[in-house]
Amino acid sequence: MIKTDKLNLKKKILEISQLDLQINEGESYVLLSSKERSIDHLINIFFGMERGFTGTVHIDHVDIRFNWKECSKRIVYLGNGRQWPPDMKIGALVSFCKKKTDISEDEFEELYISLNMENIRQVKIGELEEVVWRNILFALAQLKKGKNYIVHDFARGMPLDFNLKFKKSLARLKKEGCSILYLSDDVFFAPEIGDRIGFMKKGKLLLELKASKMKKMSLRELYFQFLAER
């Protein structure tokens, strides 16, 4: 369970204002915002890199402000992986992640085979095809076995077959009881992966819709009303 209550963050301007969210176990929530800074700040709050907020953030009923160490064990982040050095070899990355997670040799061997590591372990991260890189990131993220996923625009720019596979993976995670918060500005992809969709503008949550209702509305009009920069 991921929950924010009256979450506020002010930098030079108000980046996040009175943000109330609750993503239950087995639920996917898409938070749409055209303002990348607000999303970046929100991610930093979840991962302990931003402490200057008011309000509360709970992960499985644990307060992130007072018990970050415990919360960090419960959160899985899925982004574009740009924090990894582009000249780092894939084999070294996978070995590093193995040491940081509680994974058996059998599980690791299965992962190694599924990712075709024998053929790409000497390849540098910066030389990988983006689709291959995203598949590796998703597989490594799941090694943590956390139940709360913070996902940042992971499907953007990916081909249709990747997106179909990704949607099936999210559906599986929901069946396993995971809570998924997907952060993006892609109004067209949102109802395909979210049970509920929130629209945030200038740091404020202005509208929340169930995916079933959103699919019957004009996504183009929703985009221009809530996400287009003017």
Secondary structure, 3 states (H helix, E strand, C coil): CEEEEEEEEECCCEEEEEEEEEECCCEEEEEEECCHHHHHHHHHHHCCCCCCCEEEEEECCEECCCCHHHHHHHEEEECCCCCCCCCCEHHHHHHHHHHHCCCCHHHHHHHHHHCCHHHHCCCEHHHCCHHHHHHHHHHHHHCCCCCEEEEECCCCCCCHHHHHHHHHHHHHHHHCCCEEEEEECCCCCHHHHCCEEEEEECCEEEEEEEHHHHCCCCHHHHHHHHCCCC
